Amino acid sequence: MYLCNCNGLTVTDVVKACAGGLNKAGEVFACYKVEECCGKCVPEIEECLLNSKKK
C-alpha cells in the first residue's frame, strides 16, 4: 500500500527505513532521495514509524 503517492513510497519502504533507525518522515524522504511534496502523507508515515518500532 502506498503511503506517499507523490513519491511512490510504500508501507514496506517505511518499515525498512524504520529498521534502519529512522524516526521522522523527513529522514524517510532523505533515505529514498525524494522530497516532501504535498505533505498529506507525513502523519501516516510517522504513525507507521511508531507502529514499526513497537513490534
Beta strands, then each sheet from edge to edge (+ up, - down):
strand 1: 2-4
strand 2: 9-10
sheet 1: 1+ 2-
end
